[in-house]
């Protein structure tokens, strides 16, 4: 597996698969909080037959390493853009997952507009900037409770949170693998991910002009989202929790095919 070394010494391992067809954009998959590149196995198998597919363990996740700092959303976007340049990827479709991966996908889209042709956000709302632990906002309070639990119990707390993210009917083997991998995330990396969620995504989305697709497993406030991203389209899968790409991959792949073909 090739790796990219960031300016601060962090290493990001990634996989590049598939065929480079001029008529088909490359796909860049960005995993969410305490995830890894294996969250996109079903998408890599499906799309690598007709597209170039890039996925990575973001710094501090999976096989990747952090040298000094788990990084801001911009740091993670810079890592991904550097890998794309190295692999000569341009005008790609970027797909992010969850409250941590989606803001990074948005930041990549905003900061590197020549790289991104369109963006798909899987199961996340647009969030304002909040203070972790602040009781005057529901998100801040939830992130505060999570932070306190992770500081106190580490891997056990991460695993406990992760189990709640899946639909009750999702295969136990899928849940087990995801939970075990998430629990291996270093505590500072997990906490940094919560901070990136707290940093918010509304302002970033307001600066983006590329097509955006919100692919949700739960309801989203479409009117609120369109205030910041009037070009947004919305779709919803059935029978998934927070990880539709793992739980209902056929539905996700079909929606990605439709979005990509219409760009």
FILONU-450692 format. One line per 2 residues: number of its first residue (from 1); their letters; for each residue x, y, z of C-alpha. Coordinates in steps of 0.001 Angstrom, whole numbers, plus 524288, in hexadecimal, padded with zeros to 5 digits. Layout:
NUM> A> X,Y,Z | ...
end
This chain:
1> XX> 80000,80000,80000 | 80612,80D17,7FC09
3> XX> 80707,81811,805D9 | 807E1,826C9,805DF
5> XX> 8106A,82E25,80F84 | 80A94,83B0C,813FB
7> XX> 81343,846E5,8169D | 8125A,8448F,82559
9> XX> 8173F,83690,823E9 | 80A25,82FA3,824C1
11> XX> 80810,8241B,81B98 | 7FB7A,82170,81437
13> XX> 7F9D3,813F1,80E41 | 7F0E9,812FC,80281
15> XX> 7EC2E,80A15,7F7BD | 7EA3A,80D9B,7E98B
17> XX> 7E292,803CF,7E186 | 7DB57,802C6,7D4C7
19> XX> 7DC4A,80768,7C6E1 | 7DEE5,81537,7C21B
21> XX> 7D424,817DE,7B833 | 7D345,8258C,7B29F
23> XX> 7C469,8254C,7B2D2 | 7C35E,82115,7C115
25> XX> 7C7DB,829A4,7CC64 | 7D068,8241D,7D715
27> XX> 7C9ED,821CE,7E432 | 7D03B,8260A,7F101
29> XX> 7CA83,81FAA,7FD2A | 7CC9C,82607,80A8F
31> XX> 7C915,81E22,8169B | 7C2DE,823E4,822B1
33> XX> 7C5B4,82488,8313D | 7CE6A,8195E,835F5
35> XX> 7CCE1,8129D,828D1 | 7D65C,80D95,81EA3
37> XX> 7D749,80AE0,81025 | 7D0BF,7FD8E,811C9
39> XX> 7C3CA,80481,813BB | 7C3CC,80606,804E7
41> XX> 7C6A2,7F7F1,800D0 | 7B985,7F628,7FA0A
43> XX> 7BAFB,802F1,7F2B2 | 7C8EA,7FFDB,7EE9B
45> XX> 7C4D8,7F293,7E92C | 7B973,7F862,7E1CC
47> XX> 7BF7A,804AB,7DC21 | 7CD62,80030,7D984
49> XX> 7C867,7F90E,7CD72 | 7C572,80605,7C6CF
51> XX> 7CBC2,810C2,7CF05 | 7D844,813CC,7D628
53> XX> 7D573,81273,7E4A9 | 7DD76,81917,7EF43
55> XX> 7DB66,81631,7FDAD | 7E434,8184E,80942
57> XX> 7E606,81691,817D4 | 7E5E2,824C3,81C08
59> XX> 7F108,828F7,824EA | 7F038,821C5,831D1
61> XX> 7E666,817B2,82CC4 | 7E896,809B2,82860
63> XX> 7F696,807D8,823D1 | 7F973,8165E,822F9
65> XX> 8016B,81D7D,82D2F | 80156,82AAC,833CF
67> XX> 80E62,83132,83634 | 80A68,83CB6,83EC4
69> XX> 7FC4B,840E2,83CCC | 7F015,83976,8383C
71> XX> 7ED4C,84558,82FE4 | 7E250,84E82,82C35
73> XX> 7D8AB,84C0B,8215B | 7E14B,8541C,8186F
75> XX> 7ED12,84BA7,81BEB | 7E5A8,83F72,81807
77> XX> 7E0EE,845D9,80B86 | 7EEEC,849C1,8085D
79> XX> 7F352,83BA1,80A49 | 7E912,836B6,800CF
81> XX> 7EBDD,84142,7F6BD | 7FA59,83E0E,7F73D
83> XX> 7F781,82FB8,7F4B2 | 7EE96,83361,7E968
85> XX> 7F943,83BC8,7E35A | 80319,830D3,7E4EA
87> XX> 7F9D8,82772,7DE03 | 7F5DE,83181,7D3A6
89> XX> 7E79A,831B4,7D790 | 7DF86,83D6E,7D35F
91> XX> 7D110,8409D,7D2A6 | 7CD4C,835A7,7DBEA
93> XX> 7C0C8,83290,7E31A | 7C35E,8335D,7F1B7
95> XX> 7BB74,82B02,7FB20 | 7BC05,82DA0,809C5
97> XX> 7B5F0,8263A,81508 | 7B04C,82B3E,821D0
99> XX> 7B293,83705,82A5A | 7C161,83673,8290A
101> XX> 7C36D,831A3,81B22 | 7B948,83A79,814DC
103> XX> 7BEFA,84773,819A9 | 7CC1A,842F7,8145F
105> XX> 7C5B0,83FDA,8075C | 7BFB3,84D69,8074D
107> XX> 7CCBD,853B1,80ADC | 7D373,84C32,7FFE9
109> XX> 7C8FF,850F5,7F67E | 7CA4F,85F14,7FAE8
111> XX> 7D91B,85FA0,7FBB3 | 7DBF9,857FA,7EF47
113> XX> 7D116,85B3F,7E5A4 | 7D8FA,8568D,7D9F0
115> XX> 7D9F4,8491B,7E025 | 7CB92,8472C,7E349
117> XX> 7C0C6,845D4,7D94D | 7B5EC,84255,7E2D7
119> XX> 7B458,83E43,7F105 | 7AC15,8340C,7F7F3
121> XX> 7A9C4,834D0,806A0 | 7A515,82872,80D65
123> XX> 79C61,829AD,81961 | 7A012,836D0,81F0E
125> XX> 798F5,843A1,82133 | 79EE6,850F1,81F84
127> XX> 7A378,85516,82CF7 | 7A684,8627C,8328E
129> XX> 7B309,864DC,83A02 | 7B100,86108,8483A
131> XX> 7B8F3,8600A,8549A | 7BAFE,85239,85977
133> XX> 7B3FC,850BA,8666B | 7ABAE,85CEE,864CB
135> XX> 79E30,85A13,86A0A | 79791,864A1,861E8
137> XX> 79862,85C66,85583 | 79478,84E2A,8542E
139> XX> 7A028,84AA1,84BBB | 7A9BA,85112,8550D
141> XX> 7A3D7,849AC,86076 | 7A46E,83C93,8595F
143> XX> 7B280,83EB0,85535 | 7B5DE,8426D,86325
145> XX> 7B025,835CF,8686D | 7B771,82DF8,85E36
147> XX> 7C43A,834E6,86116 | 7C2EC,8328E,86FAD
149> XX> 7BFE0,82425,86DAD | 7CB40,8221B,86454
151> XX> 7D4C4,828D4,86D7D | 7D005,82026,87890
153> XX> 7CE96,8130D,8719B | 7D5E9,81417,864AA
155> XX> 7D3A4,808A9,85B84 | 7C812,8039B,8634C
157> XX> 7C0C2,8106F,861A4 | 7C3DC,81154,85316
159> XX> 7BED6,8037B,85113 | 7B288,80650,858D6
161> XX> 7AF63,8123D,8509C | 7B256,80B1C,843F0
163> XX> 7A8D5,8000A,846CE | 79D9F,809BD,84748
165> XX> 7A05B,80E8F,83988 | 79B28,80275,8328C
167> XX> 78D79,7FE6B,82EAB | 78831,7F36C,8374F
169> XX> 7877A,7EA41,82B9B | 7955C,7EC7A,826E6
171> XX> 79D50,7DFEB,826AC | 7A48C,7DDC8,8335E
173> XX> 7B13F,7DAD9,82C37 | 7B10A,7E860,825FC
175> XX> 7AE90,7EEF3,83300 | 7B8EC,7E6E2,839E6
177> XX> 7C3A4,7EA2C,8301F | 7C076,7F89C,8301F
179> XX> 7BFB4,7F99C,83EE1 | 7CC69,7F239,8410E
181> XX> 7D3A2,7FAC5,83746 | 7CDF1,80760,83CC5
183> XX> 7D20A,8039C,84A8C | 7E038,80344,8460D
185> XX> 7DFE9,811CF,842F9 | 7E929,81945,84C03
187> XX> 7E1E0,821C3,855BB | 7E816,82EA3,8510D
189> XX> 7E400,82B63,8431D | 7D60E,82852,84751
191> XX> 7D531,834F7,84F18 | 7DAA0,83CD3,843B0
193> XX> 7CFE8,8371A,83B30 | 7C59D,83C03,844B1
195> XX> 7CBEB,84971,84438 | 7CB1F,84987,8355C
197> XX> 7BC94,846A9,83697 | 7BB55,851E8,8404B
199> XX> 7C245,85AF6,836BF | 7B60C,85A38,82E4C
201> XX> 7B340,858D4,81FE3 | 7A93D,86360,81CAD
203> XX> 7B321,86DBF,818EE | 7BAF2,8644E,8109C
205> XX> 7AEE6,85FF3,80908 | 7AB3D,86E0B,80660
207> XX> 7B7DA,86FF3,7FEB5 | 7B5BC,86448,7F5B0
209> XX> 7B014,8651C,7E804 | 7B1E8,85714,7E361
211> XX> 7A64C,84DAB,7E34A | 7A372,847B8,7F098
213> XX> 79BC8,83B87,7F415 | 79767,8389A,801EA
215> XX> 79587,829E8,802CD | 78EAD,8276E,80FB0
217> XX> 78A0B,81C14,817F6 | 78269,82560,820B8
219> XX> 77A99,831AE,81E72 | 78181,83E6E,81BCF
221> XX> 77CA2,84C6C,81C36 | 77CFF,84F07,80DA1
223> XX> 778AF,85D2E,80ED1 | 783A2,86019,8186A
225> XX> 78D97,8593A,80FC0 | 78958,860B5,803A2
227> XX> 78B6E,86D91,80AC4 | 799F9,86AA2,80A02
229> XX> 79A38,861B1,7FE17 | 78F18,86514,7F4C1
231> XX> 79466,85B7D,7EAB7 | 792CC,84FE8,7F3F7
233> XX> 78B56,843B6,7F01C | 7868F,83999,7F9D9
235> XX> 784C7,82AEC,7F9F8 | 7819D,8211D,8048F
237> XX> 784E7,812CD,80648 | 77C44,808E7,80D23
239> XX> 78082,7FF8E,817DA | 78D60,805D4,81BE0
241> XX> 792D0,80CAD,827B5 | 79DF8,8165C,8274D
243> XX> 7A641,80E77,81DB0 | 79E0E,80BF2,81177
245> XX> 7AA52,808D4,8099B | 7AC75,7FD1C,81296
247> XX> 79E5E,7F984,81579 | 7974D,7FBB1,8087D
249> XX> 7A252,7FC8F,7FE80 | 799F4,7F940,7F2AF
251> XX> 7912D,804F4,7F543 | 79CBC,80DF1,7F772
253> XX> 7A3C5,8094A,7EB45 | 797AB,80B48,7E2E6
255> XX> 795FA,8192C,7E7DA | 7A44E,81C33,7E5B8
257> XX> 7A33B,816E2,7D7E3 | 797B2,81FDE,7D52B
259> XX> 79E21,82BE3,7DAFF | 7AAFA,82976,7D3FC
261> XX> 7A484,826FF,7C6D3 | 79D2E,833F5,7C782
263> X> 7A928,83C90,7C9B2
end
